[in-house]
């Protein structure tokens, strides 16, 4: 017990010193945040891709295949209706997960991030990233009418915001963390670094400054490099 308390106090001291240095520095702090958030966003983009593939296998191959066989045995004309039931089931699962564990994860994703930046100073609960990941796997994997743009923006922004909050950074850096996470998520998901930069500057931050531009570019590039190191997606942009 004493050893655990000692380790906890040492960790608190290290975290406080790191947080203080990042807050004081006008260059090292934002740069460190952009690099780390970019790496996390790249990993989140890979995780979303894997989750959607898993959801597609579960809903369309396993559940959908068995449902199609069962309906065909009842009536051959009903065999083609299995996608309707699968999409409904996927939407139901996504809705339940979001409602029970993180109501903030409901919705498209981009409007929720904008609202968090405007009303909450960029503060987004960390659980939103995980819940949005699971809900997106259910929705997209089951064949629902949804894409990866909204989910990865909210997942990346939540991860960046939570990291900045964990480091006890200023409000300005919390917003920057959310913006870098959103840009990195877009860049890594669609393998298009500049698309993520322009999207965040025009839609999320709605401002174009030299400071924001440079840091968002660094985060986007870091996310794309991380994604390419973790997956075999090649060097071509993806729009799916």
Residue pairs with C-beta under 8 A, 6 or more apart in sequence:
15 167
15 168
16 168
18 167
19 167
19 168
19 169
21 28
21 29
22 28
22 29
22 32
22 33
22 167
22 169
22 173
23 29
23 168
23 169
23 170
23 173
29 169
29 173
30 173
30 176
30 211
30 215
31 215
31 218
33 160
33 163
33 164
33 167
33 169
33 173
33 176
33 177
33 180
33 215
34 176
34 180
34 215
34 216
34 218
34 219
34 222
35 218
35 219
35 222
36 163
37 156
37 159
37 160
37 163
37 164
37 177
37 180
37 181
37 184
37 219
38 180
38 184
38 218
38 219
38 220
38 221
38 222
38 223
38 226
39 222
39 223
39 226
40 156
40 159
40 160
40 163
40 181
40 184
41 156
41 159
41 160
41 180
41 181
41 182
41 183
41 184
41 185
41 187
41 188
41 219
41 223
41 226
42 184
42 188
42 222
42 223
42 224
42 225
42 226
42 227
42 230
43 226
43 227
43 230
44 129
44 133
44 152
44 155
44 156
44 159
44 181
44 185
44 188
45 152
45 156
45 184
45 185
45 188
45 189
45 223
45 227
46 188
46 226
46 227
46 230
46 231
47 133
48 133
48 136
48 137
48 148
48 151
48 152
48 155
48 189
49 148
49 189
49 231
51 133
51 134
51 136
51 137
51 141
52 136
52 137
52 140
52 141
52 148
53 141
54 137
54 141
55 90
55 137
55 138
55 139
55 140
55 141
55 142
56 140
56 141
56 142
56 143
57 141
58 141
59 86
59 89
59 90
59 138
59 141
59 142
59 143
60 86
60 141
60 142
60 143
63 86
63 89
64 82
64 83
64 86
67 82
67 85
67 86
68 79
68 82
71 78
71 79
71 81
71 82
72 78
72 79
83 143
86 142
86 143
87 142
87 143
87 144
89 142
90 138
90 139
90 141
90 142
90 143
90 144
91 138
91 139
91 142
91 144
93 135
93 138
93 142
94 134
94 135
94 136
94 138
94 139
94 144
95 106
95 135
97 131
97 134
97 135
97 138
98 105
98 106
98 131
98 132
98 135
99 106
101 127
101 131
102 125
102 127
102 128
102 130
102 131
102 132
104 112
104 116
104 124
104 125
104 128
105 112
105 128
105 131
105 132
105 135
105 154
106 112
107 150
108 150
109 132
109 149
109 150
109 151
109 152
109 153
109 154
109 155
110 149
110 150
110 153
110 154
110 203
110 204
112 154
113 124
113 153
113 154
113 157
113 178
113 182
113 204
114 203
114 204
116 122
116 123
116 124
116 157
116 161
116 178
117 175
117 178
117 179
117 204
117 205
121 171
121 174
121 175
122 157
122 161
122 164
122 171
122 174
122 175
122 176
122 177
122 178
122 179
123 161
123 165
123 174
124 154
124 157
124 158
124 161
124 162
124 178
125 158
125 162
126 158
126 159
126 162
128 154
128 155
128 158
129 154
129 155
129 156
129 158
129 159
129 162
132 151
132 154
132 155
132 158
133 151
133 155
135 151
136 146
136 148
136 151
136 155
139 146
140 146
140 147
140 148
140 151
148 189
148 190
148 240
149 186
149 189
152 185
152 186
152 188
152 189
153 182
153 185
153 186
153 199
153 204
154 182
155 181
155 185
156 181
156 182
156 183
156 184
156 185
156 186
156 223
157 178
157 179
157 181
157 182
157 185
157 204
158 178
158 181
159 181
160 177
160 178
160 179
160 180
160 181
160 182
160 184
161 174
161 177
161 178
161 181
163 177
164 173
164 174
164 176
164 177
164 178
165 174
169 177
175 205
176 212
176 215
178 204
179 200
179 204
179 205
179 212
179 216
180 200
180 215
180 216
180 219
181 219
182 196
182 199
182 200
182 204
183 196
183 197
183 199
183 200
183 204
183 216
183 219
183 220
183 223
184 196
184 219
184 220
184 222
184 223
184 224
185 196
185 223
186 192
186 195
186 196
186 199
186 200
186 220
187 193
187 195
187 196
187 197
187 220
187 221
187 223
187 224
188 196
188 223
188 224
188 226
188 227
189 227
189 238
190 196
190 237
190 238
190 239
191 224
191 227
191 228
191 233
191 234
191 235
191 236
191 237
191 238
192 237
192 238
193 217
193 220
193 221
193 223
193 224
194 220
195 237
196 216
196 220
196 223
197 213
197 216
197 217
197 220
200 216
201 207
201 208
201 212
201 213
201 216
202 208
205 212
205 216
227 233
228 235
